[in-house]
Amino acid sequence: MARGQNQYTEEFKKTIVELYNSGKSLAELSSEYGISKSTITGWVKKVKPVTVDKDTTITAADYQAMLKKMARLEEENEILKKAMAIFAKK
C-alpha cells in the first residue's frame, strides 16, 4: 500500500455513503471526516445499483466479484479439460 493512504472499514464506508445519500455534500463530508472527495465518490459508485434486467439490479462491486468468479471458473474448466484428455489417453 502506498504511503499516506488509510484503510477504512466497510462499516465506515457504508456510513459515509449513507450520509452522502441522505443529502450531505461531498465538501461537507470531506472536511468533516478528512477524506478526499474522489475517495467518497468511488465508494458511492461502488454501491450504486445498476439495472441488469427489469427485475434485477446489482452493484459495481457485485459485478466485479462476478467477473472474478467467472474467470476463476473458466480457468478451472480448462484445467479439468486438460486432465480429461490426459486420462482419456490411458
ZAMAR-531759 format. One record per residue (C-alpha): x, y, z. Coordinates in steps of 0.1 Angstrom, whole numbers, padded with zeros to 4 digits, always signed. Example, Ala and Ser with C-alpha at 12.3 -4.5 7.8 and 13.67 -1.06 7.14 Angstrom:
// ZAMAR-531759
+0123-0045+0078 +0137-0011+0071 
***
This chain:
// ZAMAR-531759
+0000+0000+0000 +0013+0035-0008 +0023+0058+0019 -0003+0082+0032 -0033+0060+0024 -0057+0050+0051 -0077+0018+0052 -0113+0023+0062 -0136-0004+0075 -0166-0014+0053 -0189-0001+0081 -0173+0033+0080 -0175+0034+0042 -0212+0024+0044 -0218+0052+0069 -0202+0078+0047 -0222+0067+0017 -0254+0068+0037 -0246+0103+0048 -0240+0113+0012 -0272+0097+0001 -0291+0114+0028 -0281+0148+0015 -0247+0158+0029 -0225+0173+0002 -0191+0159-0008 -0174+0190+0006 -0191+0187+0040 -0181+0150+0043 -0146+0156+0030 -0139+0184+0055 -0157+0168+0084 -0140+0133+0081 -0108+0142+0063 -0115+0120+0033 -0109+0132-0002 -0139+0139-0024 -0127+0114-0050 -0125+0086-0024 -0161+0093-0013 -0172+0094-0050 -0156+0060-0055 -0174+0045-0025 -0207+0059-0038 -0202+0045-0073 -0193+0011-0058 -0226+0007-0041 -0248+0025-0066 -0272-0001-0081 -0271-0009-0118 -0302-0023-0135 -0294-0055-0154 -0329-0067-0163 -0363-0052-0154 -0363-0071-0121 -0326-0074-0114 -0302-0048-0101 -0266-0053-0089 -0238-0030-0076 -0205-0024-0093 -0188-0043-0065 -0211-0073-0071 -0204-0071-0109 -0166-0071-0102 -0169-0101-0079 -0189-0120-0106 -0163-0113-0132 -0136-0125-0109 -0155-0157-0101 -0163-0163-0138 -0125-0160-0146 -0117-0185-0119 -0143-0210-0131 -0131-0207-0167 -0096-0215-0155 -0108-0245-0135 -0127-0257-0166 -0096-0255-0187 -0076-0275-0161 -0103-0301-0160 -0104-0304-0198 -0066-0310-0199 -0069-0336-0171 -0097-0354-0190 -0075-0355-0221 -0046-0370-0201 -0068-0397-0185 -0085-0405-0219 -0051-0414-0233 -0045-0441-0207 
***
